[in-house]
Amino acid sequence: QVQLVESGGGLVQAGGSLRLSCAASGNIFSINLMGWYRQAPGKQRELVASITNSGDTNYADSVKGRFTISRDNAKNTIYLQMNSLKSEDTAVYYCRYIAYVHSVHYWGQGTQVTVSS
């Protein structure tokens, strides 16, 4: 089992910044992929950004140049620095942990990000 605890969500004005954190604990496999997804009301959950244990990153086109994902492997924690926030970034943001070799994945409980225009 892996537990994911997210923090850092909140209310911010358009153009502002927020930093999300996701700390993983439990049976962590060293080779893994972690990422941030988001789900806005009435929409499907979508990938925002992901990062492998070796630091390879992937971003949704809508956040490229504004969001930066990073990780601290020693702390089993990933971060999402969100700059130049827009109202369309409003959503519940979920952390995900995937260990493909072991066919396991886990979701965090989600953290609300609200951007006011």
N, C-alpha and C positions, 0 to 999 in steps of 0.2 A: 504494500500500500504506500501511496505517496500523498502527502497533504500539501495543498497549495494555499497560501494565505496572501491575499492581495491587499494593497493599501495605496493611498494617495489620490483617490478620486475626490471629486467635489464640484463646486460651482465656480466658473470662471467666465470673465467677459471675453467676447470675441477678440482675437489678437493676443490673448494671454497665453500662459504656459502652465502645464502641470507635469508632475513626474509620478508615474505609477511604479510600484514595486511588487514583486511576487516572490515570496520565499518558499522554497520546496523543502520538505523534510520527509523522513521515512526511508523506504527502500529505494534509494536513488541509484540508478545505473549510470556509470560514467559517460557512456555514449548515449546522448539524448538530444532531443530537439525541444526547445521551449518557445512559446510564442504568446502573442496577445491577439485575441479576437474581440469583436464587438458586435452587439446586437441592438439596433434601434427599434423603437416600437413599430410593429407591423412589418418588419423586415427580417430577412434571414441573417443568421450569424455569419460574419465574414472575417477572413484573416486580415489583421492589421500589419503585423510584422512577426518574424520568427528568427531564431538564432540557434545555431548548433553549438555543441559543447566546444568545438574548435573555433567558433566565432564567425562562421559564415552567416550572413544575414539575407533576409528577403523581406520586401515591403510591398504593400498594396500601392498601386499607382496613385491613389488619392492622398496618400500621406508622404510620399517621397519628397525629400527636401524639407519636411516639417517635423517629422518624428524620427527619433533615433532609438533603436533597441540596443541594449548592452547587457552583459552578464558578468557576475562575479562567481566563478566556479567554486572558489573556496567557501563561499557562503550559500551556494546553491540558490542564488537569487538572480532574477532578471529585472531589468528596468525598462521603462518606456518614457523617454523624454519627449513631451509633446509641446511644440512651439507653434505660434501663429494659428491658434485654434480657431475653428470655424463652427458655426451653429450646426452644420451637418456632421460634426464629430460627436455630437451628443449621442450617447449610447451607454449601455452597460458593457464594461470591458472585462473580459474573462482571460485568465491565464490558463495555458494548457501545457502539459508535460507529456512528451511522447518518447517511448523507448521502442523503436521499431523492431529491433532484434528480438525483443522479448514480447512483442505484440501487446504492449500495455499503453494506456494513455489515461490521463486524469485531467479534470477541470477544476479550477478554483470556483469560489462562490460568486464572483463578480463584484465589480465596484462601479458605481454610477459616476459618469462624467457628464456634466451639463454645461454647455457653452451658451451664454446669453448674448443675443445680438443687440 
